Amino acid sequence: MNEDLRKLIAYRLDQAAETLDAARKLSGAGHYRDAVNRAYYAMFYCALALLASKGLGASKHSGVLSLFNRYFVKTGELPLEDGRHLQEAFELRQGSDYREFVQITCEQVQETVAKAEAFLRHAQRALLDPER
């Protein structure tokens, strides 16, 4: 792996960690819609880091999710639940950002943030695996 790629992956993981921290703070302040958005984006940035590690990328969220599932979930490199959690967070974020009268609950936020925390841990572990 070349130095530019290492920097990109580190940048994306830092971006994910920072965004996840924002999700926690927004949740604590009762800003549930924004917290779900940030939790999803934390997972999304992790997925971008993982895809970059394989020389992959996509211009749309749906493309990132598809490639993530193809190259990381279906291969068993990451747990099946990670693919499901990323999709669920994407759908919850889409609904809260673009649909009318969607109410996000504290429980939904807590669950999404917890899933994003696990997603980040799994991504870090996969990217730091010396056998990659």
Secondary structure, 3 states (H helix, E strand, C coil): CCHHHHHHHHHHHHHHHHHHHHHHHHHHCCCHHHHHHHHHHHHHHHHHHHHHHCCCCCCCHHHHHHHHHHHHHCCCCCCHHHHHHHHHHHHHHHHHHHCCCCCCCHHHHHHHHHHHHHHHHHHHHHHHCCCC
